[in-house]
């Protein structure tokens, strides 16, 4: 603490010089060192307060920098994890989309083969008589599915009937639509299941 002793000595010297120059009545007190000691203690207290304030500011500033750095790291880590999950989800979606496209193309090819084979395995035998066809084609009070409008037999009037040649293509088309719908639902379920498993891990 040699520098404090130096500060005290300078204070004492300056105060004595000022008292002698202006013939102040406080000169005896400075000479005895009583008032000089009081000034020294006040100055020492101010220096200590200033040092404490400076240390506190530096400490708080360091903590603030640390908090900001930690926050930036957490945000960067969260963004990186989110981006990784998005990429993984897109990759899974691409794989499932390829599988679905392959399944739909396979079902379409199968339906076309069935449609071509129907001609060789149907005879035009009546399966649904005219009253039943009219019931199936009803559009009021019963919103049931009608038979294919493209069938020339069904457009023949009130006496129209449905033959095995008429029904077979409709059945093949219904089978294809059902299988496509089931395949799409399976893809959605698989994607959500894999997404849930990723979040759990």
Buried (B, 14 or more C-beta within 10 A) or exposed (E): EEEEEEBBEEBBEEBBEEBEEEEEEEBEBBBEBEBBBEBBEEBBEEEEEEEEEEEEEEEEEEEEEEEEEEEEEEEEEEEEEEEEEEEEBEEBBEBBEEBBEEBBEEBEEBBEEBBEEBEEEBEEEEBBEBEEBEEBBEEEEEEEEEBBEEBEBBEEEEEBBBBBBBBBBBEBBEBBEEBBEEBBEBBEEBBEEBBEEEEEE
